[in-house]
Amino acid sequence: MLPLAAILDFLEQFAPVGLAEDWDNVGLLVGRRDRTVRRVMTCLTVTPPTAAEAIARETDLIVTHHPMPFHSLKRVTDESPTGRLLLDLIAAGVAVYSPHTAFDSAQRGINQRLAEGLGLRGISPLVAGPDGGGAGRVGWLDDELTLAQLIDRVKGFLGLQSLQRVGPADRTVRTVAVTCGAAGEFLPAAHEAGCDTMVLGEARFHTCLEAEALGLALVLPGHFATERFAVEALVDTLSQQFPGLDVWASREERDPLCWG
């Protein structure tokens, strides 16, 4: 058993909360810092299936990428889905911690891992931030690829069969921005950085039209795919730091979007 405070201290150093976006809700969201922890589950999102898994496996701490709760609550009752989840987790003694956008932007965070996984060189933050981190990443490929070849590389790294794109498959790409999740707001920064391609989880229709008008190709693997891999990698990070913990990534979590 380990003090929860020790695990939280590590997570706050690994993904400093100062890197989180102003609108975000990061840190310990449910639970007491003076408790002890034996079992930890990571997940992308707290949902009825992942919460039920955590409770069934007597989890002491959930490290979820997406905050829960995210928005301010005036009441916690069983009349809302969030209220029911919170009541069930609190009754079972399960603490909840979320690093969210701090994890996105950290030096060893999601965007850095994604950029390295795609073989980018000269990687740096797309939008600089404190603590050596920053939002998104930008880098270049050793050799020019076609957009289709880059897409194959993205599929291979994330284990995907298909994804969406904006731009002709045969266009050449060299300078690439990477932003996990829903990150269309970083399109202007990618354009200003001289990128010809942007890899992001998802984008709105009008963001796709804007990218097309700017001559910027988009690769859209999906929100789930661009973040879930890092939640799984976080298991290794926590296991190495705390060998006495039983840590796993949720086995019940699934991407809600399916190809018909």
N, C-alpha and C positions, 0 to 999 in steps of 0.2 A: 504494500500500500504506500502511496506517495501523497504528499500534501497537494491539494488542488492548486494552492498558491504557487508552488514550484513549477507546475506545468504551465500555468498562466503567465508566469514571469518569462518562461522560455518563449512561449508563443508571442508575447508582446515584444520580445527582442527580435525574434525571427521575422515577424511582420509588424514593424513598429506602427502603432495606432496613428502616429502623426502623418503617415502616408495615406490614410484613408481620406476619401472625398468628404467634403463638408456635409453633404446630405446623408451620409451613411450612418449606420448604427452598428458599431463594432465593439468587441470586447466581451466580457462576461455578461450575458443577457439574462440568464436564469441560474440561480444557485448561490451557495455560500463559499467564500474563498477559504474558510477554515476547515472544509471537509477533506477527507482522504479519498484517493482514487485508485482503483485497481484495473478497471476496464474502460477503454476509450474507443468510441466509434467515430469515424469521419464520414461525412456525406456532403453532397452538394447543397441539398435543401432538406429541411425538416418537413416531412409530409406524413400523412397517416401511416403508410407502410414503413418508412424509416423510423418513425417514433415507436411504432409497435415492435419493430426489430430491436431497437435499443432497450425497450422495457423488458421484452422477453429474454434478452441475453444479459439482463442485470447490469446494464451499462451505467457507469458513474458519470461519464462526461461525453457529450456529443460535441465534436468540433465540426460545425457546419459552415460551408462557405457563405451561403446566403443567410442573412440575419433572420432570426425568428424570436421575438417579434421584430418587424421592420419599422412599421409606422407606430406612432404613439397610440396607446390604448387608454380608453376611459374606464373600461371595465374588463374583467377576465371572468367570463361565464361560459357555460356549455352551449350558449346560444349562437356562437360563431365558431367556424373551423379553427381559427387561431386560439381562441379561448379553450376549446376542448383539448387541443394538443398541449397547451401550456399546463392545464390542470392535470392531465394524465402524466406529463413528465415530472411536474412538481410532486405529485403524489408518489411517484416511483423513486424520487430522490435523484433524478437525472439533471445534471447541470448542462448548460448550453453556452458555448463560446463561438463567436463568429469573427474571423479576421477580414473577410470580404475584400473591399478594395485595397486595404493595406496589403493583403496577400497578393492581389493582382500586381501591385507596384513594387513590392519588396525586391531587394537585390537578388534573392534566390526564389522569387515569387513566380506566379503563373506565367506572366508575359515573358520573363526571362527564360523560363524552361521551354516555353513554346518556341521562342526565337531560336534557341539552341537546338531544339529538336528538329527544326526545319533547316538547320545547317547554315544559318546566317552568320556573317562575320562582322566585326566592328560594331557589335551590338551596344546601343545606348538608349536611354529613355527617349521616347517620342516627345513627351512633355516632362521636363526636368522637375524633380521634387526634392524634398529634404532627405537626409540620411542616405545619400547615394542611390536612392531609388527614383521613381517617377512613373508617370502613367504611360502605358504602352511601351513598345520597343521598336527600334528601327535598325536595320542592318542591310548588308548586301550579300548577294550570292557570289561564290567564287567564279562561276561562269554564268553567262546568260542562259536562261531557260525559256521555253515557251510557257505560257500560262498553263497549258495542259500538263506539262512536266512538273511544274510547281504543285499543281493540284494532286498529282500522283504522290508527290512527296508528303503533302498534307494528309492525304488518305492513309498512307503507310504509317506515319507517326501516330495518328489518332485512331487507327484501326477502323476506318470507315469504308463503306462500299460506294457511297455517293455523297455529293454535297452540291451546293449552288454556287454559281459564279456570275460575275458581271464582266463582260469583255470577251473578245474573240479568243478562242482556244489557242490560236497560232501566234498571238502577239508575243513579243519578247519581254521578259521581266528581269530586273536586276536588283533594284532597290525596293525593299519590302518593309512595310509597317505591320506590326502585330499588336492586336488588342483583343483580349478575350471577352467573351460574353457579348452583351448588347453595348456596342461602343461606336455607334455611328457619329457621335458628337466629336470624335477625333479625326474625322475625315479632313477638315481644313488643315489640321496639324500635319497629317500625312502628306497632303498636297504641298504645303509650305516646306516640308523637309525634302521635297524632290522625289518622293516615292512614286513608282509606277504601278505598285500593287499594294493592296491592304488585305491582310488576313484577319478577319474578325468573326465572332460567333454568329451574329445576326445583324441585319440592317433593315430599316423601314424602306418601303417602296420608293419614297421620294429621296431617301439617301442614296439608293441605287441609281436613280436618275441623275442626281447631282454628281455622283462618281463618274458616271458615263460622260456627262458634259465636261468634266475636268480631265477626261482621258485617263482615269485611274481605274485599274482592274480591281475587282473585289473577289475574294475567295471566302465563302460562307459555309463553314463546316457545321454550324449549329451551336447554340449557346451551351448546351449540355456537353458536347464533345470538347469544346475549347477550355473547359474548366474541370470536368470530372477526372481527367487523367492526373491532374495536379493534386486533387483530393486523395487519390490512390497513392501518389508519391509521398504525400504527407505522412502516411502510415510508416514508411521506412524512416523518415526524419525523426518522428516521435519515438519509434522503437530503438533507434540508435542512441538517442539522447537519454531515454529512460528504459533500459533493458528489462526492468521489472514489470513494465506495463503490458497488458494484453490489448493490443491495438489492431483494428481492422477497418477496412472501408465497407460501408453498408453493402450488403449483398442483395438487398431488396430494391435498391434505387434503380430507376429506369428513366430513359428519356421519354417524356410524354408525347413527343412528336414522332409520328411513324410515316413512312412512305407508303402510299396506297398503291 
